[in-house]
Amino acid sequence: MNRIFLAVYILITSPLFAGRKFPAHPDEETVPGEVIVRLRPGADPTGLLNRIARGAALSRAHPRANLFRLQLPSPVTEALLDRFAADPDVEFVEPNRVRSTTGIPAPSDPYYSSQWALDTVRALEAWRLIPDQYQTSANASPSRVKVAILDTGADCTHPDFINSGGTSVYSNAGGQLSQELSHAFVLTTIVSPACPWQDDHGHGTHTAGTLAAAVNNTIGVSGAGLGVELIVYKVLASTGSGGDYGIASAIMSAADAGARVVSMSLGGPGYSQTLQDAVDYAWSRDTVVVAAAGNNNNSALFFPAGANHVIGVAATDSTNARALFSNFGPGVDIAAPGVGILSLRPSASYATLSGTSMAAPHVAAVAGMIAKATPGLASQAITQRIQGSAASTTGGGWTAQFGYGIVNAFSAVSGKNGLSTTGGVTGQVGAILGFG
């Protein structure tokens, strides 16, 4: 008896035909002056307009649906939504909310459209997974993931290392380069340099730009490694060459400085225990090491790309074929674009270069973004994710031409791995030299 009384009470005290409203919250975008209403079956929309919204334009979503859009001559207010919801012909009313793509727009950098490599590695899709997405001088803090680049230095006056809204290339002022940690293991020949590691060759500025040029700063090109801070180690002289001792010192210094990734667009024939020990030191400190596989079109041992615990990078062209100059064989773990790569050159200029030197920074950039998007992920897991998610025609298997395939930034950063689960950074030296 009590249950019957309660049901009757609810019917009597509740509006029999009350509609519902779904108002917009402050952080929601809506189409100005438009609402969507769903009418009850058989309701006349013209009558609704006469009662509440004279002068409004009305359109129907579908001939069999009672869903209508009203384009009102006045702003949508809370009081107006209440009036619609109270009308006996209305089931619900809500603003016409705006939805957008889940990606981010292409950056404002004018040469972005000429960077075919970024499309190949799906950089734009990966960037939307990075916290803060496009960096500005205000949100590009020195706490970003640190990536060390070992090369001929970098032009620390190049404006394309300055993030949007800033005036400095240095990370302590919102730029891309670490002033505090960068170091010259080989002295620059530039008289009165702007920094001790000023590039006196040009190669290092190009690879640094591929990895970490500022994105969306309306200048030049876009670096592949969104969200990273670059430590520049000048280990090569103005001739483009340098000794193993300085390179090994820089690898270990990078690990000590907290770099999650080391990028080396350098190398040469012959095994080096000095370099292998330095790489092992970095690996033990959870640093991913990436190196160019070499440009000799052969499978001979090329160091440090062929070292254990190094991701050796072959080069591909715009058709996804192996570049004719690129090395292949046991020292190759992954492939990346390396033909016709547009990037920075000293004196605020730009140039297109080719080589596995141009391929390696793309992979280092992906490793840095994985570390940024997934804090605490170990180097072993980062390496496996890069290789396991690569675009491969062999179902995740290794080939001498491409390693585990062409690096796929989006799949790697999102963790959408393919069939490869172990990676191939251990054992190259043993396979080539017959020991280990």
C-alpha positions in Angstrom: 0.0 0.0 0.0 2.8 2.4 0.8 4.5 1.7 -2.5 1.3 2.5 -4.4 0.9 5.8 -2.4 4.6 6.7 -3.2 4.1 6.1 -6.9 1.0 8.2 -7.0 2.7 11.0 -5.1 5.6 11.1 -7.5 3.2 11.4 -10.5 1.2 14.2 -8.9 4.2 16.3 -7.7 6.5 15.9 -10.7 5.9 17.7 -14.0 4.4 15.2 -16.3 6.2 16.4 -19.5 9.3 18.1 -18.1 12.1 18.2 -20.7 15.8 18.1 -19.9 18.6 20.7 -20.5 22.3 20.1 -21.0 23.9 23.5 -20.6 27.5 24.1 -21.7 30.3 24.4 -19.1 32.8 27.3 -19.3 35.5 25.2 -21.0 33.1 24.0 -23.8 33.0 25.7 -27.2 29.6 26.2 -28.8 28.2 27.6 -32.0 26.9 31.1 -31.1 23.2 31.5 -31.1 22.3 27.9 -31.8 20.5 25.2 -29.8 19.6 21.7 -30.6 16.2 20.4 -29.4 14.6 17.0 -29.6 10.8 17.2 -29.7 8.4 14.5 -28.5 6.7 12.4 -31.2 4.0 14.3 -33.0 5.1 17.7 -31.7 4.9 20.7 -34.1 8.2 22.6 -34.3 6.4 25.7 -35.7 4.4 25.9 -32.6 7.5 25.8 -30.5 9.0 28.7 -32.4 5.9 30.7 -31.9 5.9 30.1 -28.2 9.6 30.6 -27.4 11.8 31.7 -30.4 10.1 33.9 -32.9 12.4 34.7 -35.8 14.6 31.7 -35.4 15.6 29.6 -38.4 14.9 25.9 -38.0 16.4 22.8 -39.7 15.7 19.1 -39.2 18.6 16.6 -38.7 16.8 13.7 -40.5 13.3 13.2 -42.0 12.6 10.5 -39.5 14.2 12.2 -36.5 12.6 14.7 -34.1 16.0 16.5 -33.8 16.1 20.1 -34.8 18.7 22.9 -34.9 17.4 26.4 -34.0 19.4 29.4 -35.2 18.3 32.1 -32.8 18.4 35.9 -33.4 19.7 36.4 -29.8 22.4 34.8 -27.6 21.7 31.5 -25.9 21.1 32.1 -22.2 20.4 29.8 -19.2 17.0 31.3 -18.9 16.2 30.5 -22.6 17.3 26.9 -22.1 15.0 26.7 -19.1 12.1 27.9 -21.2 12.8 25.2 -23.9 13.1 22.5 -21.2 9.8 23.5 -19.6 7.9 23.3 -22.9 5.7 20.2 -23.0 6.8 19.4 -26.6 10.6 19.3 -25.8 12.4 16.1 -24.7 15.8 17.8 -24.3 17.6 21.0 -25.3 21.3 21.8 -25.5 23.7 24.2 -27.1 25.2 23.2 -30.5 28.7 22.2 -29.1 31.8 22.4 -31.3 33.9 19.3 -31.8 37.4 19.3 -33.4 39.9 16.8 -34.6 41.9 15.0 -31.9 45.1 16.0 -33.7 47.0 19.3 -33.5 47.3 21.6 -36.5 50.4 21.6 -38.6 53.0 23.9 -37.1 53.4 27.5 -38.3 57.0 26.9 -39.4 57.1 27.9 -43.1 59.4 25.0 -44.3 57.4 22.3 -42.5 55.6 21.3 -45.8 59.0 20.6 -47.3 60.0 18.1 -44.5 58.8 14.9 -46.1 60.5 12.9 -43.4 58.2 14.1 -40.7 55.2 12.7 -42.7 57.0 9.4 -43.2 57.7 8.9 -39.4 54.2 10.2 -38.5 55.6 13.0 -36.4 52.5 15.2 -36.3 50.4 12.4 -35.0 53.1 11.6 -32.3 53.3 15.3 -31.3 49.6 15.3 -30.1 50.6 12.7 -27.5 53.3 14.9 -26.0 52.4 16.9 -22.8 52.1 20.6 -23.5 52.3 19.8 -27.3 53.8 22.8 -29.1 56.4 24.4 -26.8 56.5 28.1 -26.1 59.2 30.0 -24.1 56.7 30.0 -21.2 56.1 26.2 -21.0 59.4 24.9 -22.3 61.0 24.4 -18.9 64.5 23.1 -18.2 62.9 19.9 -16.8 62.2 18.6 -20.2 63.7 15.2 -21.3 67.4 15.8 -22.0 68.8 14.5 -25.3 72.6 14.8 -26.0 73.9 15.2 -29.5 77.5 14.5 -30.2 78.7 16.2 -33.4 80.6 19.3 -34.6 78.7 21.5 -32.2 75.7 23.6 -33.0 75.1 27.2 -33.9 74.0 28.7 -30.6 72.8 31.9 -32.4 70.4 30.2 -34.8 66.9 31.7 -34.3 65.3 28.4 -35.0 66.4 27.2 -31.6 64.2 29.9 -30.0 60.7 28.8 -29.0 57.6 30.9 -29.7 57.4 34.0 -27.5 61.1 33.9 -26.5 64.3 35.7 -27.3 66.9 33.1 -26.3 68.1 29.7 -27.7 68.9 28.5 -24.1 66.6 26.3 -22.1 66.9 28.3 -18.9 65.1 31.1 -20.8 62.7 28.9 -22.7 64.8 27.9 -25.7 65.9 24.5 -27.0 69.6 24.3 -26.0 71.1 23.6 -22.6 73.6 26.3 -21.9 74.6 24.8 -18.5 75.3 21.2 -19.7 76.6 21.7 -23.3 80.3 21.3 -23.6 83.2 21.5 -26.1 85.4 18.3 -26.0 87.0 19.7 -29.1 87.6 23.5 -29.3 85.9 25.5 -32.0 88.0 27.4 -34.5 85.6 30.3 -34.6 87.1 33.5 -33.3 85.1 35.0 -30.3 82.4 32.3 -30.5 79.0 32.9 -29.1 79.4 29.7 -27.1 82.4 27.3 -26.5 80.7 24.6 -28.7 79.9 26.9 -31.6 79.7 24.8 -34.8 82.6 25.5 -37.1 81.7 22.8 -39.7 77.9 22.9 -40.2 77.1 19.2 -39.8 76.2 19.5 -36.1 73.8 22.4 -36.6 72.0 20.3 -39.3 71.6 17.2 -37.1 70.7 19.3 -34.1 68.0 21.0 -36.1 66.5 17.8 -37.3 66.3 16.6 -33.7 65.3 19.7 -31.8 64.6 22.9 -33.9 61.8 24.8 -32.3 58.4 23.7 -33.5 55.6 26.2 -34.3 57.7 29.3 -33.8 56.9 30.7 -37.3 60.5 30.3 -38.3 62.2 27.8 -40.7 61.8 24.1 -40.0 60.3 21.8 -37.3 62.5 19.5 -35.2 61.2 16.0 -34.9 61.8 15.8 -31.1 58.9 17.8 -29.6 59.3 18.3 -25.9 63.1 17.7 -25.6 66.0 19.8 -24.4 69.2 19.5 -26.3 72.6 19.0 -24.7 75.3 19.9 -27.4 78.6 18.1 -27.1 81.2 19.2 -29.6 83.3 16.1 -30.2 84.3 16.7 -33.9 86.6 19.3 -35.2 86.1 21.7 -38.1 87.3 18.9 -40.3 84.3 16.8 -39.3 86.4 14.3 -37.4 87.3 13.4 -33.8 88.9 10.7 -31.7 87.3 7.9 -29.8 88.6 9.3 -26.5 86.6 12.5 -26.7 83.5 10.7 -28.1 83.6 8.2 -25.2 84.1 11.0 -22.7 81.0 12.7 -24.1 78.9 9.6 -24.0 79.6 9.0 -20.3 79.2 12.7 -19.5 75.8 12.6 -21.2 74.7 9.7 -19.0 76.0 11.6 -15.9 74.1 14.7 -16.9 70.8 12.8 -17.0 70.4 12.5 -20.7 67.8 9.9 -21.6 69.1 9.7 -25.2 72.5 10.1 -26.9 72.4 10.8 -30.7 75.6 10.3 -32.7 75.7 11.1 -36.4 79.3 9.9 -36.6 81.3 6.7 -36.9 84.0 4.8 -38.7 85.3 1.3 -39.4 86.8 -0.9 -36.8 86.0 -2.1 -33.3 86.7 0.1 -30.3 86.6 -1.2 -26.7 86.8 2.4 -25.5 83.5 3.2 -27.2 81.9 -0.1 -26.2 82.8 0.6 -22.6 81.3 4.1 -22.8 78.1 2.8 -24.3 77.8 0.1 -21.7 78.3 2.8 -19.0 75.5 4.9 -20.5 73.2 1.8 -20.9 73.8 1.0 -17.3 72.5 4.4 -16.4 69.3 4.0 -18.4 70.4 6.1 -21.4 69.4 5.1 -25.0 72.2 5.4 -27.5 71.5 6.0 -31.2 74.2 6.1 -34.0 74.3 6.5 -37.7 75.0 3.2 -39.6 77.4 4.7 -42.1 77.4 5.6 -45.8 79.6 3.0 -47.4 76.9 0.8 -48.9 78.4 -2.3 -47.2 77.9 -4.5 -44.2 81.4 -4.1 -42.6 81.6 -3.3 -38.9 81.0 0.4 -38.4 81.4 1.9 -34.9 79.7 2.9 -32.7 76.5 2.0 -34.6 77.6 -1.7 -34.5 78.3 -1.7 -30.8 76.2 -3.6 -28.3 73.4 -1.5 -26.7 73.4 1.0 -29.7 70.5 1.5 -32.0 72.2 1.6 -35.4 70.2 3.6 -38.0 70.1 3.0 -41.7 68.8 5.7 -44.2 65.8 5.6 -46.4 64.5 7.8 -49.2 61.1 9.3 -49.9 59.9 6.1 -51.5 60.8 4.1 -48.3 63.6 2.3 -50.1 67.1 2.0 -48.5 69.3 4.8 -49.6 71.9 3.7 -52.1 74.7 4.9 -49.8 73.4 3.4 -46.6 75.2 0.6 -44.8 73.3 -2.6 -44.1 73.8 -5.8 -42.2 74.2 -6.8 -38.5 74.9 -3.2 -37.3 71.5 -1.9 -38.5 68.6 -2.0 -36.0 66.2 0.5 -37.5 65.8 2.7 -40.5 64.8 6.4 -40.8 64.6 9.1 -43.5 68.0 10.2 -44.6 67.8 11.5 -48.2 67.1 15.2 -48.9 66.6 16.2 -45.3 66.0 19.9 -44.8 67.4 21.4 -41.6 69.4 24.2 -40.1 72.8 25.5 -41.1 75.0 28.1 -39.3 74.4 31.8 -39.7 70.6 31.5 -39.6 70.4 29.5 -42.8 69.0 26.2 -44.0 70.2 23.4 -46.3 69.2 19.9 -47.6 71.6 17.1 -46.8 71.6 13.3 -47.2 73.2 10.5 -45.1 72.7 8.2 -42.3 73.7 11.2 -40.2 70.4 12.7 -41.1 68.5 9.5 -40.3 69.9 9.0 -36.7 68.4 12.2 -35.2 64.9 11.1 -36.3 65.3 8.0 -34.2 66.8 9.9 -31.3 63.9 12.3 -31.4 61.4 9.4 -31.1 63.3 7.9 -28.2 63.1 11.3 -26.4 59.4 11.7 -27.1 58.8 8.2 -25.7 60.6 9.1 -22.5 58.6 12.4 -22.4 55.2 10.8 -22.9 56.0 7.8 -20.6 58.1 9.0 -17.7 60.1 6.3 -16.0 60.1 3.9 -18.9 63.5 2.0 -19.0 65.9 2.3 -21.9 65.4 -1.4 -22.7 61.6 -0.8 -23.0 62.1 2.4 -25.1 64.4 0.5 -27.5 62.0 -2.4 -27.8 59.1 0.0 -28.4 61.0 1.8 -31.2 61.8 -1.5 -32.9 58.6 -3.3 -32.2 56.5 -0.5 -33.6 58.5 0.2 -36.8 56.8 0.1 -40.2 58.0 -3.3 -41.5 57.1 -5.5 -44.5 58.3 -8.5 -42.6 55.7 -8.6 -39.8 58.1 -7.3 -37.2 61.1 -9.4 -38.2 64.7 -8.1 -38.7 66.2 -7.6 -42.2 69.7 -6.6 -43.2 68.4 -3.6 -45.1 66.1 -1.9 -42.6 66.7 -3.7 -39.3 63.2 -3.9 -37.7 61.8 -1.4 -40.2 61.3 2.4 -40.6 60.8 4.2 -37.4 57.1 5.1 -36.7 56.9 7.9 -34.2 53.2 7.7 -33.5 53.1 4.0 -32.9 56.3 4.1 -30.8 55.1 7.0 -28.6 51.6 5.6 -28.2 53.0 2.1 -27.4 51.2 0.3 -30.3 53.9 -2.3 -30.9 54.0 -4.8 -33.7 55.4 -8.3 -33.5 58.9 -7.6 -32.4 59.3 -7.9 -28.6 63.0 -8.4 -28.0 64.7 -5.8 -30.2 68.2 -6.3 -31.5 70.7 -4.0 -29.7 72.7 -6.9 -28.2 74.9 -9.2 -30.1 75.9 -7.2 -33.3 79.5 -7.2 -32.4 79.6 -10.9 -31.6 77.8 -11.7 -34.9 80.3 -9.7 -36.9 83.6 -10.5 -35.2 82.7 -14.0 -34.1 82.8 -13.6 -30.3 80.6 -12.3 -27.5 
